[in-house]
Amino acid sequence: MDVPEFTCLCPLTGQPDFAFLALCYIPAELCLELKALKLYFWSYRNEGAFHEAVSNQILNDLVRACQPHYLRLTARFNTRGGIRTTVIVEHRAQEWAGTPPRPEDPGPPPVR
């Protein structure tokens, strides 16, 4: 799943941070519902969060919600201060012995 318009706020300046999110998961018994996922991502629009912290929070929340075998989130944030940040976080269930999907190109780079 791709989320090309993720937005949160810089906790220091209050200015918006934009990112392209790529979500890859192997469900166990529960699946992520797309409308609920969209509303969840929208909830960050007015939240201050550092790139690494928000990526880990999203991963933890999604793992808690659907308990997948495997979940990888790639967050490609737009350039800020001359630096482009890409954060990749993964979860693997302890009992799962499968092979995770190969990382793909997580989509286009963010718009500058």
C-alpha positions as CSV (number, residue, x, y, z in Angstrom):
1,M,0.0,0.0,0.0
2,D,1.3,3.5,-0.8
3,V,0.4,6.7,1.0
4,P,1.7,9.5,-1.2
5,E,0.5,12.4,0.9
6,F,1.3,11.6,4.6
7,T,1.6,14.8,6.6
8,C,2.6,15.5,10.2
9,L,4.1,18.6,11.9
10,C,7.7,19.3,12.9
11,P,7.6,19.3,16.7
12,L,10.1,22.1,16.8
13,T,8.9,24.6,14.2
14,G,5.3,23.5,13.8
15,Q,5.8,23.5,10.0
16,P,4.3,20.6,8.0
17,D,6.4,17.6,7.1
18,F,5.4,15.6,4.0
19,A,6.2,12.0,3.3
20,F,5.6,9.1,0.9
21,L,4.8,6.0,2.9
22,A,5.0,2.4,1.5
23,L,3.5,-0.3,3.6
24,C,4.2,-4.0,2.9
25,Y,2.7,-6.6,5.2
26,I,1.8,-10.3,5.4
27,P,-1.4,-10.6,7.4
28,A,-2.0,-13.4,9.9
29,E,-5.7,-13.6,10.8
30,L,-6.6,-9.9,10.6
31,C,-6.3,-7.4,7.7
32,L,-5.9,-3.7,7.6
33,E,-9.1,-2.0,6.3
34,L,-8.2,0.8,3.9
35,K,-10.7,3.5,5.0
36,A,-9.6,3.0,8.7
37,L,-6.0,3.2,7.6
38,K,-6.6,6.4,5.7
39,L,-8.3,8.0,8.7
40,Y,-5.5,6.8,10.9
41,F,-2.9,8.5,8.7
42,W,-5.0,11.7,8.5
43,S,-4.9,11.8,12.3
44,Y,-1.2,12.8,12.1
45,R,-1.9,16.0,10.2
46,N,-1.9,18.2,13.3
47,E,0.5,16.1,15.4
48,G,4.1,17.1,16.0
49,A,6.5,14.2,15.5
50,F,10.1,13.5,14.6
51,H,10.5,11.3,11.4
52,E,11.9,8.3,13.3
53,A,9.4,8.5,16.1
54,V,6.4,8.8,13.9
55,S,7.6,5.9,11.7
56,N,8.0,3.7,14.8
57,Q,4.7,4.8,16.2
58,I,2.9,3.9,13.0
59,L,4.6,0.5,12.9
60,N,3.7,-0.3,16.5
61,D,0.1,0.8,16.1
62,L,-0.5,-1.3,13.0
63,V,1.2,-4.3,14.5
64,R,-1.0,-3.9,17.6
65,A,-4.1,-3.5,15.4
66,C,-3.7,-6.5,13.1
67,Q,-0.9,-8.7,14.5
68,P,0.6,-9.5,11.1
69,H,3.2,-12.1,10.4
70,Y,5.4,-9.4,8.8
71,L,5.1,-5.6,8.3
72,R,7.6,-3.1,6.8
73,L,7.0,0.6,6.7
74,T,9.2,2.8,4.4
75,A,8.7,6.5,5.1
76,R,10.4,8.9,2.6
77,F,10.2,12.4,3.9
78,N,10.5,15.5,1.8
79,T,13.8,17.4,1.9
80,R,14.0,19.7,4.9
81,G,17.1,21.8,5.7
82,G,18.9,20.2,2.7
83,I,18.4,16.6,4.1
84,R,16.0,14.0,2.8
85,T,15.1,11.4,5.4
86,T,14.1,7.8,4.7
87,V,13.1,5.7,7.6
88,I,12.5,1.9,7.3
89,V,11.0,-0.1,10.2
90,E,10.1,-3.7,10.3
91,H,8.2,-6.2,12.4
92,R,8.4,-10.0,12.3
93,A,6.2,-12.2,14.5
94,Q,8.4,-14.5,16.5
95,E,6.5,-17.7,15.5
96,W,6.6,-16.7,11.8
97,A,9.4,-18.6,9.8
98,G,8.5,-17.2,6.4
99,T,10.6,-15.1,4.1
100,P,9.7,-11.4,3.9
101,P,9.0,-9.9,0.5
102,R,12.0,-8.3,-1.1
103,P,12.1,-4.5,-0.6
104,E,10.8,-2.8,-3.7
105,D,11.3,0.8,-4.7
106,P,8.9,2.6,-2.3
107,G,7.6,4.8,-5.1
108,P,8.6,8.3,-6.4
109,P,10.8,10.5,-4.3
110,P,8.9,13.2,-2.4
111,V,8.2,16.5,-4.2
112,R,10.7,19.2,-3.2
